[in-house]
């Protein structure tokens, strides 16, 4: 599996464009992008690739079994991908991991900082 895959949001077509590192070309030049999202190298329970910016849910921890829902982000303090800023994605049971959407198309943060479903769908 190639874990050097990325996606960028195409503002004109309103969809993600996917690419990987080939021949030293990191970013496709034809796109104007605001952010690059990296593939984490894992698949959810429906065999979908998990990228930064995805909104996921899953069971965190094997003993307590807390359900978490949140955005996948990279935390520099922990040097790890996390959900909800402090729950490391490596501690989520992979058989429960499910992508609900992403921050470009389906979700947003409200004025209180709470993750909510985008009302424009």
DRENGU-848904 format. One record per residue: x, y, z of N, C-alpha, C in turn; residue in one letter. Coordinates in steps of 0.05 Angstrom, whole numbers, plus 5000, padded with zeros to 4 digits. Example, Ala and Ser with C-alpha at 12.3 -4.5 7.8 and 13.67 -1.06 7.14 Angstrom:
REM DRENGU-848904
526448865156524649105156526449345156A
525749555142527349795143525850015157S
END
This chain:
REM DRENGU-848904
501749765000500050005000501850255000X
501150444983502750684981501650885002X
503250955022502251145042503251425038X
504351475014505151745007503151864988X
500651834995498351934979497252184992X
496252354975495152614985492652674970X
491152864980488952984966488853284971X
487753424951487453714953484653774944X
483553994955480854074948480954264924X
479554194903479354354879477054554883X
477654804887475555004893473655054870X
474555004845472955054822470854824818X
471854574819470054344815468754254841X
469554364864468454294890468653994895X
471053884891471553604898474453564903X
475153344915477853274921479253154896X
481753224893483453104872485552944887X
486052704879487852524893490452494877X
492752474891495252434877497252314896X
499452214886501552104902504252214892X
506352164907508952274900510152094878X
510552204854511752064832513752244819X
515952144811517952294796518752564808X
518552584835519352824848517353044848X
514953004835512853204834511053174858X
511153364876509553344900506653434896X
506253664884503653774880502953804851X
500553734842499853784815499654084810X
500754184789500854474785498354594775X
496554424764494054534752491954614773X
492454554798490454614818491254854835X
489355014842489855214863488755094889X
490355064908489554924932490055094956X
488655034977489155175002490454995023X
490154735020491254555040491554275027X
493654145035494153865026493553685050X
492053465044491353275064492753015058X
494052895078495552655074493952405082X
494352185067493251925073494751815097X
493251705117494451605141495651325138X
494951195117495950915113494150705125X
491650795134489750605145487150625131X
485550415133482850405120480850385143X
478450495138476350465157474950195153X
472950135169471649875168470249815141X
469750035125468550005099470650005076X
473249975084475449975066475950235051X
475150465064475650725053478250835065X
479850975049482351085058481851325077X
483251335100482951545119485051755114X
484152005111485852235106485552445129X
487552615131487352845149484852995140X
483453115159481053265153478453105152X
478752835152476352665153475152685181X
472452665181471052645207470352345210X
471352235232471051945237469651895264X
468751655267467851565293468951285297X
469251215322470350955329470450925359X
471150685368471450625396474350675404X
474750845423477450925432478150755457X
480450625456481350465479480050195479X
481550005489480549725489479249655516X
479849805537478649735563476149895568X
476250155565473950325571471950335548X
472850325523471050315501469450575497X
470650805496469351055493468951115463X
466451175455466051255427466951535423X
468551585402469451855396468551925367X
467852175364467252285337468852545335X
470352565313471852815310473452815285X
474853045281476553085257479252965262X
480352835241483052735242484952965237X
486753005256488753225254491453115263X
493553255254496253185264496853355288X
497653235310498353375335501453365337X
502653605335505553615336506653555364X
505153615385505953545412506253245417X
504453095405504452805408505852665385X
506452815364507652695340505952465330X
503352505328501452295321498952425309X
497452265293494852345284492852305307X
491152485311489252475334486452545324X
484552475341481752545337480952715362X
479652935357478753095379481053215395X
483353255382485753385392487353235412X
486353025424487952885444487652575444X
485952465428485752175427487252075403X
489451935408491151835386489551635369X
489751665343488251485325489251205327X
491751165336492850895339491450745362X
490050885379488650755401485650705395X
484850755371482050705363481950425351X
480050265359479649995349479050015319X
480749905302480549935273477949815262X
476949605275474549475265472049645271X
472349865287470150045292470450315278X
472750365266473350615253471650655228X
470250885227468550935204468651235197X
469051285171469051565161466151655158X
465551885171462952005169462752215147X
465052335141465152545121467852685123X
467952935115470453095118469753385122X
471753535130471353815137470853995114X
471353915089470854085066467954055056X
466953815057464353755045462053725065X
462553615088460353525105460153645133X
462453735144462453825172463754105174X
463254235197464454485203464354525234X
465754725243465654795271463855035275X
462055025295460255255299461755465316X
460355685323461655905337462655835365X
461755605376462655515402464955315399X
465755245374467855055370467054765370X
464354725368463254455368463054355339X
463854105334463653985308460753935302X
459754035279456953995272456753925242X
454653785235454153725206453553985191X
454754005168454354245151451454265142X
450154495147447354525141446854575111X
448954625096448654675067448354425050X
448354195062448153945047445253905037X
END
